[in-house]
Amino acid sequence: MNSIDQFNDEQFTSDECGDTMWNEANLNPPSQQKRQRPPLPPFTLETARLKVQLAEDLWNSRDPELVSMAYSVDAKWRNRSEFITGREQIIAFLTAKWKKELDYRLKKELWNFAENRIAVRFLYESHDESGQWYRSYGIELWDFNENGLMVERTASINDAPINENERIIF
């Protein structure tokens, strides 16, 4: 089995996306002094799956400011070989990312969870300005605080050039 075969199931080819859950009003309700991002840890199988789906939907919005609100103000990232700290750097990173990775589309799948941690595998597809498509595979490790905000994200990612007709995420 090659690496692409492991992602050819329905979980990674569905074109449904629940982006409507994510908007400024429900990310940061003005009435809350302490911002919370349910579901909150400790996670169950159901709440871990929901957290992963919500993250997928949020990233597929390709809105750096909106995505940054899922992280604590001092969140730490390792994304490939880059080290990022705080929401401002997250916004700058994602803005640059989505300027290069055009028509970005992501699928995530729960791999494992315990207490306040979740591990996911993912793939995404995008193309560059020249029209060359890529499929990127990876693993993420997430740590959450008691309010459901991610405080640490570690991502290991590999890219493979593909032809447009080889795409599996739409």
N, C-alpha and C positions, 0 to 999 in steps of 0.2 A: 504494500500500500504506500503510495507517495503522500507527501504532506498535504496535498490539495484534497485527497479523498476523505480525510477526517472531517472536513468542513462541508461536505456535499449533502448534508441532511437538511430537513425542513427548517431547523432552527436558524440556519445561516442563509436560506434562500427566500424566506418570507419577506414580502415587501410591506408588511404592515408596520406602522410606527405610531406610537401614542404620544406624539409631540405636544398635544394640547394640554397635557398635565403641567407643562413647564412654562410658567410665565412669572413676571416679577411679583405679582400679587401673592401667589402661593409659595414662592421661594422665600419671600421676606415679608410676611404679614406685619403691618405696622403695629398691631396690638401686642406683639410679642417682644418683651424685653430681651429674652434669650432666644436667639434664632435656633429653631430645630428643623431637621430635615428627616422626617420619618421615611421609612421605618428606622427605629432606633435600636442600637444594640442593647442586650445580647440578641443575636440573630437566630431565627429558626430557619428551617429549609424554605418555608414560604416567604418570610421577610427578606432572606438573602436573595432569593430569586427576584423578588420585587425590586430590591435595591439595584440589582444588576440591570433589570429592564429599564428602570428609571434613568440610570446612568447612560445606557445606550440611547434612549430617547433624547436625553439632554445633549449628548455629544453630537447626535445627528442634527440638532438645531443649528450647529456651526455658529453659535453666538458666544464668543469668548467671555463676555461679561456675565451672561446667564450661566454658563458652565462654571465659571469661577466661584459662583455663590454656593456650589455644592461642597466647597473646601473651606477649611478654617482660614482665618486671615493670615496665619503663619504656616500654612501647609507646606510640606516639603515633598518635592518630586525628584525622582531620578527617571528621566525619559531617555532611553538609549544611553548616550554618554553625557547628556546635559543634566545639570543640577539646578533646580528651580525652587525658590522659596517665596511664598506669599502670593496673594491674589493678584497683585499688580504684575508680577513676573509671569504668573499663569496666563493672564490676559494677553500680555505681550507675546508669549510663546504661541498661544493658540491663534492669535491674529496672524502671525507670520506663517504658522503651519498651514492654515486654511487659505492663505494667499498662494501657496505653492501647491498644495494638494487639492486640486479642483474636483468638483463633483464628488467630494468625500462622502462615503457611506460606510457605516460601521455596524457590525453585529458582535454582541458579547454573549458569553455563556458562563454560568456559574460553574466553577471547578470544585471549590471547597469553601468551607466557612467554619468559624469557631468564635464564640463570644463577640468581639468587636472587629473581627478580621474577615475579609472575603478575598478569595483568589478567583480570577476569571481568566479564561482564554478568549481571544478575540481575533477577528480579522477585519480589515477594512480595505476598500478599493478607492482609488483616486487616480487622476491623471495630471501630468504636468502641462505647462504651457504649450509644449510641442505636440501634445496629444498622446504621449506614451502613457499607457495604463500600468498600474502597479497593484499588486495584492500584498498587503502587509499582515503578517501573522504575529501574535504576541501573547504574552502572559502579563497580567498585572496583579500586584499584591496591594491590598488596600487596608489601612487602619483607620478606624473611626473613633471620634470622641463620643461622650455620652449624649450629645445633642444630634448625633447622626451626621455630623460634618466630617468629611475625610481630612485627616491630619497628615497622612503619609500615603504616597502613591509611588510604587516602583514598577517600571515598565521595561520589559525586554522585548524588542521588536526586530523582525527580519522582513526584508522587502524582496519581492520577486516581480520582475517585469512580466506583464501578460499582454495578450492581444485583447482588443475591445470585445471581441466575440467570445472570449473566455470568462467574462465577468459572471459572477454568481449572485451579486447583491445589487438590487435595483431599488 
